[in-house]
Amino acid sequence: MPTSDSYYESLIESLKDAEHAGGFIGAILEEKDPEPALLRNAIRNVIEARIRMNALSESAKELHEKLDRMLTESGGSEIYSLVELLEALGFKLEITIANIELPAESESTTFIESELCPEPANLL
């Protein structure tokens, strides 16, 4: 059985792939009875993968901080309500890869790991 540290490292490594990261967040959004911190932790893991790739712009960092504060307060209830409403209307929210290039190293930013994830996330 792998340790949680090796699982976390494996997860972060897999989230460096944009398709995998999109599917990961999409799967979280499809949860019928989501845990409040699930979406927040999933996004943090994707952010961590981008940081390790030196592919997180300053604007993405700021947007993440803003969203993280909102998710902390609401547990993501607004986002999950939107997903439920769309499903009730016969639509499905889908995460796809944008046709943009990741920012260059000079535009990247660095987080201290404890800032990003103060406690290990045991997601799946």
N, C-alpha and C positions, 0 to 999 in steps of 0.2 A: 504494500500500500504506500503510495507516494506521500511525502510529508506535505503539509499545507504550503510551506515555502516553495517546494519544487512545483507544486500545482500552480501557485500564483505566478511563478516565473514562466511556466509553460503557457499559462493563459495569456500573460502579457505578450509573450513571443508570438502566439497565434493571432493576437489582436493587431499586430503590425500589418497584417494582410487586410486591406480595406474591405474586401468582400466578406471576410470572416467577421470583422468588427461590425459591419452593417447588419449581418445576420444575427449577431449576438445581441445588439440593441433591439432589433426587430423582434426577436424571440421574447425579450423582456417585456416589450410593449404588448405582446399577445397574451401575457399571463392573465388569467381570469380573476384570480384573487391574489394580486401581487403584495409582497411584503413592502412596507413603505420605503425601506432603504435600497430595495433591489435595483431600481432604475438609476438611482444616484450612484451606487457602487459600480454598476455596469459602465456608466459614462466615465467615472473616475478611472476605471481600468483601461478604457479606450484612450483617454487622455494620457495616462501613464505610458501606453505603448507609443503614442505619438511623440511624447517627450524623449523617450529612449531612441527614437529615430531622428531626433533633432528636427521635428516637423510640426511644431506647435507655435503658431504665430502669436504675437502679443494680443491681437484682437481675439483670437480663439481663447487665449488664457482669460481675458476679461469676461468674455461671454460665458465661459465655464464657471467662473467664480459667481457671476450673477445667477445663472441657472442653479448652481449648487445651493446658494442661499434660498432660492425659491423652493427647491425640492426639500430642503431641510425643514422649512416651515410647513409645507403642505403634504409632504410625503408623495408628491407626484399626482395628487388626486385630480388636478385639472387636466393633466395629460391623459391619464387613464379615462377620465370622463369624455374627453374628446374622442379617444379611440372607440369607446363604447357607443357614443352617438353616431360616429361614422359607420360602425358596424350595423347599428339599428337602421340606418338610412340605406344600407346595402353597399357601403364602401369599405375599403380596407386601407389603412395607412401602411405605406411601404417605405423601407429605407433602401435607397439606391446610391450608387457611387456617382458623385458629381464629376464632370469632366474638367477638373481643375488640377493643377499641379500642386503638390505640397510645397510649403514655403521652404526657402533655402535656409541653410544653417544660420546665416547672419540674421534671419528674422525669428529664429527660435528663442525659446525662453526656457528657463530651468526652474523646476520645483524641487524643493527638498522633499524626499519621499514621505516624511512624517506629516508634511503639510497636505499632501495629496491623499494619503490614506493612513490616518492615524492608527487604525487598527486593521489587522488583516481581514479581508473580506472572504468569507466562505460562501460563495454564491451557488455553485452547482455541485 
